[in-house]
Amino acid sequence: MKLISILSGKGFVMYNKELAHKVSVNGAIIFGQLCSSYESFGSKGMLTIRDNNEYFFLTSETIQEETALTYKQQMKAIKELWESHLRNTST
């Protein structure tokens, strides 16, 4: 792999440090990838709109390619994000 490829903007996943502290680093990475993909799909007019909600999807294989997180790591991170969401909305 060439050094310039490693340093290019396409080689990074942005994640929120505060979310990483509250949930987990992998949860923050998944969330960051979803935010990035949402923006990308939206800018290309590729979001599906149903009942005033916007949808898109990523396969676990795509997420693994983009983040290097295995399927098992993805499932755990998604569970952590969902549980955090439930804790924060039930109050």
N, C-alpha and C positions, 0 to 999 in steps of 0.2 A: 504494500500500500504506500502510495506517495504521501509525503509530509503535507503537501498542499491539500490533499483530499481529507486528511485527518483534521486540518485546521479550518476547512470550509464551513460555512454556516449550515450546510446540509448534514453535517456530521454531529450535530448537537440536538438534544432534547431539553427544552426549557422546563424547569419545574419550580414551584413556589416553596421556598424554604420554610415559611410559616406552616404551610400545609404538611410538609415533611415532618416537622416537629409534632404536629397534632395527630397525624394519621400514621404515616410511614414514608420513607423515601420512595419506595416502589409505588405506593399510592399516589404520591405527588408526581411521579414520572408518568404513570398512566393518565392522570388528570391533565398533565401538561401536553401529552401526546393527543389526547382527545380535543383539547382546546385548539391545538395547532391544526389538527385534521378538520375540525369544524370550520375554522377560518378558511382553510384551503378549499373545502367542498363548497362553502358559501361563495367564495370569490369566483368559482367556476360555475355557479348556478346549479350545483349538483345536490342541493338539500331537497329532501322530500318534505312537503308541507301537508299536514293532516290535522284537522281540528285546531288550527292556529299554532301548532307545534312544528318545529323543524327537526328532521331526523336525518341521520346518515349512519353508516355502519362500517366497522373495521373488523376483519377476521383476526383471530388470535395469531395466525401466521403473520399477518401484516404488522400487528403490534409487536411481535417478536422481532421482525426485521427492523422496525423503527426504533425499538427500545432495548433490545437484547434480553428482555424479560421472557422467561419460559412460560408456558401455559400455566403451570402450577403457581408461579410467582404472580402472574396476572390475576388468577382467580383469587388468591389471597389478598392482593392489593385492592381488587374491586370489592371484596367482602369488607375490608377495612374502611374503604371510602363509604360504602353503603351504611355500615354500622355507625360511622361518625355522623353521617347525614341524619340518620334516625335519632341519634342522641341529641343533635342540635335542633331538630324540628319538633321534638316531643315536649319541649319545655314551654 
